[in-house]
Amino acid sequence: MRTRAEERWAVPVPVPDAVPETLPVPDGRRVDLWLLRCPEPGAPPGRLADQGVPGVLDVLDAAERKRAASLRRPADRALYIASHLALRTLLGAYLCVPAREVVLVREPCLGCGGPHGRPAVPGAPPPLHFSLSHSHGLALIGVASVPVGVDVQRVPGPGTVDACAPSLHPAERAELDRLPPGARPGAFAQLWARKEAYLKGIGTGLSRPASADYLGADTRSRPHGWTVTDLPRADAHTAAVAVLGTAPPAPAVRRLPVRLTSPHRLTSTHQAANDHEPTDQLARQPEGTHEETA
């Protein structure tokens, strides 16, 4: 059954059985956006590895596997694994290599210069840019030929809004203060989605103070040289995409299939035939968006 968020965000076309073998890298300022629903709550955390593709977790690198193992809640772990496997499957299609052969590097940190900046594909310039966000059951992936950031947020409770509002830009706080109490959580979630999408796009993430940039409702006052677009609202989630340059066409969001992992994307041609069956189980920020700066 589709979630209400999927009904609102997905384009009205049949869901494919697998990611296409190859995907063209978006040209110009166009952004490809992909939405993934998390594995069903209560699914055994090892099921992804135990069914379908033997050794499927080997598609993730050592750092991703370590991060997944550190997540205590099974739902968080399942969503992390699903979204990172989806990212590598998509990048493999864009780069025309098997998913397990996708190489990711860390850009230098813009704060200290250390090797722990946002993930990227190697190249100078890189062949594509990407961003990943996941929160409370949904993951959103953006791919573009220019720097891009995406963010998805679950609408928080009033207490979270009150706790986080002081960290915002003064003009953003003023906008929230003018709203009736019942409208503030949704407006805050959308504002925060814009802010995180932009901060991911410029490569700083939340190491840059949330008060440094205005991402409120006045589009004329937002950071120069970037276009930040709200995605259609769902009852429980908000989302936004930020792309370098002037306004691109309004992006559509494509829903990824649960049967995500295409065998030729996950495996090399020399691997055994029994590795060629797709898997069925893919699996303080406001209200816990669990992710790195991607």
C-alpha positions as CSV (number, residue, x, y, z in Angstrom):
1,M,0.0,0.0,0.0
2,R,1.3,3.5,-0.9
3,T,1.8,6.0,1.9
4,R,0.0,9.3,1.6
5,A,3.3,11.0,1.0
6,E,3.9,8.8,-2.0
7,E,0.5,9.5,-3.4
8,R,1.2,13.2,-3.2
9,W,4.9,13.2,-4.4
10,A,5.0,10.4,-7.0
11,V,4.2,11.2,-10.6
12,P,1.1,9.2,-11.8
13,V,2.9,6.5,-13.8
14,P,3.3,2.8,-13.0
15,V,6.2,2.0,-10.7
16,P,8.9,0.2,-12.6
17,D,10.1,-3.2,-11.6
18,A,13.7,-2.1,-11.4
19,V,15.9,0.9,-12.0
20,P,16.7,1.2,-15.7
21,E,20.0,-0.2,-16.8
22,T,21.3,3.2,-17.7
23,L,20.1,6.7,-17.0
24,P,21.2,10.0,-18.7
25,V,22.8,12.5,-16.4
26,P,20.5,15.5,-16.2
27,D,21.7,18.4,-18.4
28,G,21.8,22.0,-17.6
29,R,19.9,22.8,-14.3
30,R,17.5,19.9,-14.5
31,V,17.4,17.7,-11.4
32,D,16.3,14.1,-11.2
33,L,14.5,13.4,-7.9
34,W,13.8,9.9,-6.6
35,L,11.6,9.0,-3.6
36,L,12.0,5.7,-1.7
37,R,9.7,4.3,0.9
38,C,11.4,2.6,3.8
39,P,11.0,-1.2,4.4
40,E,7.9,-2.2,6.3
41,P,8.2,-1.6,10.0
42,G,9.0,-4.7,11.9
43,A,11.0,-6.4,9.1
44,P,13.9,-8.2,10.5
45,P,17.0,-6.0,10.2
46,G,19.0,-8.8,8.6
47,R,16.4,-9.7,5.9
48,L,18.0,-7.4,3.3
49,A,21.2,-9.5,3.4
50,D,19.5,-12.8,4.0
51,Q,17.1,-12.8,1.0
52,G,17.4,-12.1,-2.7
53,V,21.0,-11.1,-3.5
54,P,23.6,-12.9,-1.4
55,G,26.1,-10.4,0.1
56,V,24.0,-7.5,-1.0
57,L,25.3,-5.4,1.9
58,D,28.8,-5.7,0.3
59,V,27.5,-3.1,-2.1
60,L,27.9,-0.6,0.7
61,D,31.4,0.5,1.6
62,A,33.0,-0.2,5.0
63,A,32.0,3.2,6.4
64,E,28.3,2.7,5.4
65,R,28.2,-0.7,6.9
66,K,29.8,0.6,10.1
67,R,27.2,3.4,10.3
68,A,24.3,1.0,9.6
69,A,25.5,-1.3,12.4
70,S,25.7,1.6,14.8
71,L,22.0,2.5,14.5
72,R,20.1,1.0,17.4
73,R,16.5,1.2,16.1
74,P,15.7,-1.4,13.5
75,A,13.6,1.1,11.5
76,D,16.5,3.6,11.3
77,R,18.9,0.8,10.3
78,A,16.6,-0.5,7.6
79,L,16.0,3.0,6.1
80,Y,19.7,3.8,6.2
81,I,20.6,0.6,4.3
82,A,17.7,1.0,1.9
83,S,18.5,4.6,1.0
84,H,22.2,4.0,0.6
85,L,21.7,0.9,-1.5
86,A,19.2,2.9,-3.6
87,L,21.7,5.7,-4.0
88,R,24.4,3.3,-5.2
89,T,22.0,1.6,-7.6
90,L,21.0,4.9,-9.1
91,L,24.6,6.2,-9.4
92,G,25.5,2.9,-11.1
93,A,22.8,3.5,-13.7
94,Y,24.0,7.1,-14.3
95,L,27.7,6.2,-14.4
96,C,27.1,2.9,-16.4
97,V,28.8,0.7,-13.8
98,P,27.5,-2.0,-11.5
99,A,26.3,-0.6,-8.2
100,R,29.0,-2.4,-6.2
101,E,31.7,-0.7,-8.3
102,V,30.5,2.8,-7.6
103,V,33.3,4.7,-6.0
104,L,32.5,7.5,-3.5
105,V,35.0,10.0,-2.0
106,R,34.8,12.7,0.6
107,E,35.3,16.3,-0.4
108,P,37.4,18.4,1.9
109,C,35.5,19.9,4.8
110,L,34.8,23.5,4.1
111,G,35.2,24.4,7.7
112,C,38.6,22.8,8.5
113,G,39.8,21.3,5.3
114,G,39.8,17.7,6.7
115,P,38.8,14.7,4.6
116,H,35.3,14.4,6.0
117,G,33.2,16.7,3.7
118,R,30.2,15.6,1.8
119,P,30.2,12.4,-0.3
120,A,30.9,12.8,-4.0
121,V,31.9,10.8,-7.1
122,P,35.5,11.4,-8.1
123,G,36.5,13.7,-10.9
124,A,37.5,17.2,-11.6
125,P,34.9,18.2,-12.3
126,P,32.8,15.2,-11.2
127,P,30.5,13.7,-13.9
128,L,27.5,14.3,-11.7
129,H,26.4,15.7,-8.3
130,F,24.0,14.1,-5.9
131,S,22.3,14.5,-2.6
132,L,20.5,12.2,-0.2
133,S,18.1,12.8,2.6
134,H,16.0,10.4,4.7
135,S,13.6,10.9,7.6
136,H,11.0,8.8,9.3
137,G,10.2,6.3,6.6
138,L,11.0,8.3,3.4
139,A,14.2,8.9,1.5
140,L,14.8,11.5,-1.2
141,I,17.7,11.4,-3.7
142,G,18.6,14.2,-6.1
143,V,21.0,13.9,-9.1
144,A,22.1,16.8,-11.3
145,S,25.0,18.0,-13.4
146,V,25.6,21.0,-11.1
147,P,25.7,21.2,-7.3
148,V,22.4,20.1,-5.7
149,G,21.0,19.5,-2.3
150,V,17.8,17.8,-1.2
151,D,16.1,17.5,2.2
152,V,13.0,15.8,3.5
153,Q,11.5,16.5,7.0
154,R,8.7,15.1,9.0
155,V,6.6,17.9,10.4
156,P,7.7,18.3,14.1
157,G,5.7,18.9,17.2
158,P,5.3,22.5,18.7
159,G,8.0,21.8,21.3
160,T,10.6,21.1,18.6
161,V,9.7,24.3,16.8
162,D,10.0,26.3,20.0
163,A,13.4,24.8,20.7
164,C,14.9,25.3,17.3
165,A,13.4,28.6,16.3
166,P,16.0,30.7,18.2
167,S,18.7,29.3,15.9
168,L,17.0,30.6,12.7
169,H,17.7,33.8,10.7
170,P,16.0,36.8,12.4
171,A,13.7,37.3,9.4
172,E,12.7,33.6,9.5
173,R,11.9,33.9,13.2
174,A,9.7,36.9,12.5
175,E,7.8,35.0,9.8
176,L,7.1,32.1,12.1
177,D,6.0,34.5,14.9
178,R,3.4,36.0,12.7
179,L,1.7,32.6,12.1
180,P,-1.1,31.1,14.2
181,P,0.2,28.3,16.5
182,G,-1.4,25.6,14.4
183,A,0.4,26.7,11.2
184,R,3.9,27.0,12.7
185,P,5.0,23.3,12.7
186,G,4.3,22.9,9.0
187,A,5.9,26.2,8.1
188,F,8.9,25.4,10.2
189,A,9.4,22.0,8.6
190,Q,9.2,23.5,5.1
191,L,11.7,26.3,6.1
192,W,14.1,23.8,7.6
193,A,13.9,21.5,4.5
194,R,14.8,24.5,2.3
195,K,17.7,25.4,4.7
196,E,19.2,22.0,4.8
197,A,18.8,21.5,1.0
198,Y,20.7,24.7,0.5
199,L,23.4,24.0,3.1
200,K,24.0,20.5,1.5
201,G,24.1,22.2,-1.9
202,I,26.9,24.5,-0.9
203,G,28.7,21.7,0.8
204,T,28.7,22.9,4.4
205,G,25.8,21.1,5.9
206,L,24.9,22.1,9.4
207,S,28.5,23.1,10.2
208,R,27.3,26.5,8.9
209,P,25.0,28.3,11.4
210,A,21.3,28.0,10.6
211,S,21.1,31.8,11.2
212,A,23.6,32.7,8.5
213,D,21.2,32.5,5.5
214,Y,17.6,33.5,4.9
215,L,15.5,30.7,3.4
216,G,12.1,32.0,4.3
217,A,9.0,32.6,2.2
218,D,10.4,35.7,0.4
219,T,12.1,34.1,-2.7
220,R,13.7,37.4,-3.6
221,S,15.7,37.5,-0.3
222,R,17.1,33.9,-0.6
223,P,20.8,33.3,-1.3
224,H,21.9,34.7,-4.7
225,G,22.9,32.2,-7.4
226,W,20.8,29.3,-6.1
227,T,17.2,28.2,-6.7
228,V,15.5,26.6,-3.8
229,T,12.2,24.9,-4.6
230,D,9.5,23.5,-2.3
231,L,8.3,20.0,-3.3
232,P,4.6,19.3,-3.0
233,R,3.5,18.9,0.7
234,A,2.4,15.6,2.2
235,D,0.5,15.4,5.5
236,A,3.5,14.3,7.5
237,H,6.5,15.4,5.5
238,T,7.9,18.4,3.7
239,A,10.8,18.5,1.2
240,A,12.8,20.9,-0.8
241,V,15.6,20.9,-3.5
242,A,18.3,23.5,-4.0
243,V,20.2,23.7,-7.2
244,L,23.0,26.0,-8.4
245,G,21.8,28.5,-10.9
246,T,18.6,30.2,-11.9
247,A,15.2,28.5,-11.8
248,P,15.2,25.1,-13.5
249,P,11.9,23.5,-14.7
250,A,9.7,22.3,-11.8
251,P,11.2,18.9,-10.9
252,A,9.0,15.8,-10.8
253,V,9.6,13.2,-8.2
254,R,9.8,9.6,-9.3
255,R,8.9,6.8,-6.9
256,L,11.5,4.0,-6.6
257,P,10.2,0.5,-6.6
258,V,10.5,-1.7,-3.6
259,R,12.1,-4.3,-5.9
260,L,14.9,-1.8,-6.4
261,T,18.0,-3.7,-6.9
262,S,18.5,-4.7,-10.5
263,P,20.9,-7.6,-10.9
264,H,23.2,-6.1,-13.5
265,R,23.5,-3.0,-11.3
266,L,24.5,-5.0,-8.2
267,T,26.8,-7.5,-9.7
268,S,29.7,-7.7,-12.0
269,T,29.4,-9.8,-15.2
270,H,31.9,-12.4,-13.9
271,Q,29.8,-13.2,-10.7
272,A,27.9,-16.5,-10.3
273,A,24.4,-16.8,-11.7
274,N,22.9,-17.4,-8.3
275,D,23.9,-13.8,-7.4
276,H,21.5,-12.5,-10.1
277,E,18.2,-12.4,-8.4
278,P,16.8,-9.1,-7.2
279,T,15.9,-8.5,-3.6
280,D,12.4,-7.7,-2.3
281,Q,13.4,-5.9,0.9
282,L,15.1,-2.6,0.6
283,A,14.8,-1.5,3.1
284,R,20.1,17.5,17.0
285,Q,18.2,18.2,13.6
286,P,14.4,18.7,13.9
287,E,12.6,15.4,14.6
288,G,15.7,13.4,13.6
289,T,16.6,13.4,9.9
290,H,19.1,10.6,10.1
291,E,21.8,11.2,7.5
292,E,25.2,12.5,6.6
293,T,25.7,15.6,4.5
294,A,25.1,14.1,1.1
